[in-house]
Amino acid sequence: MNGNWRAWLGWRSLLGSAVTAALLGGALLFGVWSSRKGVPPPPAPAGVTVIPLPAATATLPPPPTTSPTLTLEAPLPPSPPPGEIAAGALVQIRGTGGEGLRLRDHPGLDGEVQYLGLEAEVFRVQDGPQEADGYTWWYLVAPYDATKQGWAASNYLLVVQTP
C-alpha cells in the first residue's frame, strides 16, 4: 500500500469530491425548490377591459302638432292720437311683449318682413301714414343703419324726444 496509497487516495478524493458536489448541488436545488413553494406564481400580464357606457338618450320636447300662430293674449295697444307721429320724428317700438315689431316691404299684414325691430329700438319716420288692414302704417329707418327699414303699424310706436 506504500505506493498505492497515492492512487488510492486520488481515486478516493475524486470520488469524494464527486459525491460532495452531488450533495451540495442537490441541497442547492432542494433549497431553491422548497423556497418557491410558498411564492405565488407571477401575475398574468395586465389586460384592459373596456366597459361601454350606457347609451345616452336625449329627452326632447315633442314637436308642435300645429304650425305656430300669433295669438294676441292682450288687446292691441291703441293707435296713437293723430298728429303725434310725423315724418322726421323719432319713434320707439313698444308694447310687443318682447317679441319685436315686423317692419315690412309695404303697408299691410301681407307685406314681406324686412327686419324685426326689437322692443325699445328707436327709428326715424321717413314716410306715411298709409292705411291698410285696419292699421296706420309708417315707413321707418334706423338712424344708425339705413338697411334696417320698413313699414310698421303705429299701434306699436311711441314718439320720443330728439336728443
QUITAWO-V920810 format. One record per pair of residues at least 24 apart in sequence whose C-alpha atoms are under 6 Angstrom apart, sorted by the first residue. I is the first residue (numbers start at 1). J is the second residue. D is the distance in Angstrom with one decimal. If there is no record, write none. Layout:
[[I	J	D] [I	J	D]]
This chain:
[[77	155	5.5] [78	155	5.7] [79	154	6.0] [79	155	4.4] [87	125	5.0] [87	126	5.1] [87	127	5.6] [88	125	5.2] [88	126	5.9] [89	124	5.7] [89	125	5.5] [90	123	5.7] [90	124	4.5] [90	159	5.9] [90	160	5.6] [91	122	5.6] [91	123	5.4] [91	157	5.8] [91	158	5.2] [91	159	4.3] [91	160	5.5] [92	120	5.5] [92	121	5.5] [92	122	4.3] [92	157	5.5] [92	158	5.1] [93	119	5.3] [93	120	5.0] [93	121	5.6] [93	156	5.6] [93	157	4.9] [94	119	5.6] [94	120	5.8] [94	156	5.2] [94	157	5.9] [95	156	5.7] [103	150	4.4] [103	151	5.0] [103	152	5.1] [104	150	4.8] [104	151	4.9] [105	150	5.5] [106	151	5.9] [107	137	5.8] [107	151	5.6] [108	132	5.0] [108	133	5.7]]
